């Protein structure tokens, strides 16, 4: 049965511009050791049920942090642009209903110890519960 996490993974892996850059290197929770870069991992950072007039409407809102890891800044920014294109106002009616997706924030970073460039995209997805 589909859920929002597997639906998000499918969206990122199936978006042509992003797939050309990272293939199927999209992981929930963490980046497995030894994964070639660039790659993406994501974490759920929030959850809430949408209510109206004291009634739950069967709509949920989840927040996510999408992490891009790359060996160069240019590579990270290229993947980050494609990930944003995949997620900006993403809606989906088949398999699992995604009502709308909002990009909330974006920022860059660098890890001295591993010499990796990081890009983060914070999003919120409104979806229909099943």
Secondary structure, 3 states (H helix, E strand, C coil): CCCHHHHHHHHHHHCHHHHHHHCCCEEECCCCCCCCCCEEEEEEEEEEEEEECCEEEEEEEEEEEEEEEECCHHHHHHHHHHHHHHHCCCCECCCCCEEEEEEEEEEEEEECCCCEEEEEEEEEEEEECC
